[in-house]
Amino acid sequence: MTSYAHQGLFRTLSATAVATALAVTAVPAAQAGTARTASSAPVPALTWRACAQPGGPAGQECAELPVPLDYSRPDGPQLTLAVSRLRSDKPTARRGALIVIPGGPGGSGVQRLTDKGTALRGQLGGAYDLVSLDPRGVGGSTRASCGLDAADRHLVTLRSWPAADGGIDANIARARRTADACARNGGPVLRSLTTANEVRDIDRFRQALGEEKLSAWGESYGTYVGAEYAQKYPQHTDRWVLDSNDDPDPSRVARGWLANMAVGVEDRMPDFAAWAADPARADDGLRLARKADEVRPLFLALAAKLDREPKETTTPGVPLTGTLLRQALQNALESNDAFPQLAQLIKAAQDPAATPVLTPDLSQAMPDEDAAVAIGVICNDVRWPDPVSSYGPAVAAGRATYPLTAGMPVNITPCTFWKDAPAEPPARITDRGPSDILLIQNRRDPDTPYSGALRMRAAFGARARLVTVDSGGHGSYLGTGNACGDRTVTRFLTTGQRPESDTECAGR
């Protein structure tokens, strides 16, 4: 990746998680807004102020939204969420509000709107006020902390990569240590970090905006949030776009997403291999092999060598290991734009005279608050019930079947030792509700593989249509440059016209 980003436990997010100047402390319930819903929960009034960022869209506004810490006690302690909007620049064309739902868990909606607002405005022609929020625990919203040591907050330790020999003893100890720290330090805010509460927070935001319905563009983990919203509040959905989907199986949820990444990386690797063997790479010095089918074994051999003999890097104390190289591959497969950076790292690892340069996502510890939300949401959502003894055999099988990910996707996590049972069961996504959902999916997505997206499609039944884009990478709409996919989504959001059946877009 070209810049350090908030790294979710399962997704690498390209939008930087920012700590804005918004209030992040809990506010008394008495400061919530004046109106009330039929359930007597307070509906806050929003006070907007200018917050345009350099390089972001003109006219961006920000506000603070109080929400209940616990929705069963709507008049109890409140949290503060950072919210943002871009008003329609063509009021006569405006038809409603569209919420941008970030990925993660742990992505910043405010930053996502800053990054994509100009492009969305260009596509949508003033049809919507564009809005988003930082979920609880993220960015400018009320944060939580687990108090983890820095060594336990690197991406390659938050993700349970086995030892070079496949052993998982260190993973077990770290998972237990992390769960203990989160139980000791996280408090009620950490326990409130769930998908179900994010869905409720979005509906509170809808009420504060004065909108009867919302349209949406959710990406990655945001598709699961969006799917749960459409299940819980179908009467408040207008035109719903879910981009880069995965299996919504309520018995597994994030555990299933993690396991699926092994498939996604294998699906995507041929794209990098073809790029790295292209004769054009000889011109920039980044050609790794003469034939595409030579790149994968080259990579695996190099990772194995680095397992045995880590190489010093320009970051003191952080050598390039086989694990770090595998994580660099996983990050780079999300976007073709990251291929050159990965090839440079591989070249440097091969050259005895070179010192590899690690990007911040590989060399720096994640902020503790970011680690807390990445862990907290997935562990609060569903139990991971398997005994500790089951993980060693699962990792061994994963290493044999999917060597590019070396057993990491099926390894133990802090969720195995989580102290609090889920407050409520995950939602089951069904076909009950209006037929107003458009799914868009790259065929070769390393994070949310196509096989998982087909399960989301099946769950929605007649409510949805699926647009399959013959591209690689994570994030399709306004992400891969596929004109057919972009045009199909834009047409749906601006006119309501949706393909009559599932459709495919050829690669560009």
Buried (B, 14 or more C-beta within 10 A) or exposed (E): BEEBBBBBBBBBBBBBBBBBEBBBEBBEBEEBBEEBEEEEBBBBBBEEEEBBBEEBBEBBBBBBBBBBBBBEEBEEBBBBBBBBBBBBBEEEEBBBBBBBBBBBBBBBBBBBBBBBBBBBBEBBBBBBBBBBBBBBBBBBBBBBBBEBEEEBBBBBBBBBBBBBEBEBEEBBEBBBBBBBBBBEBBEEBBBBBBBBBBBBBBBBBBBBBEBEBBBBBBBBBBBBBBBBBBBBBBEBBBBBBBBBBBBBBBEBBBBBBBBBBBBBBBBBBBBBBBBBBBEEBEEEEBBBBEEBEBBBEBBBEBBBBBBEEBBEBEBEEBBBBBBBBBBBBBBBBBBBEBBBBBBBBBBBBBEEEEEBBBBEBBBBBBBBBBBBBBBBBBBBBBBBEEEEEEBBEBBBEBBEEBBBBBBBBBBBBBBBBBEBEBBEEBBEBEEEBEEBBBBBBBBBBBBBBBBBBBBBBBBBEEBBBBBBBBBBBBBBBBBBEBEBBBEBBBBBBBEEEBBEEEBEBEBE
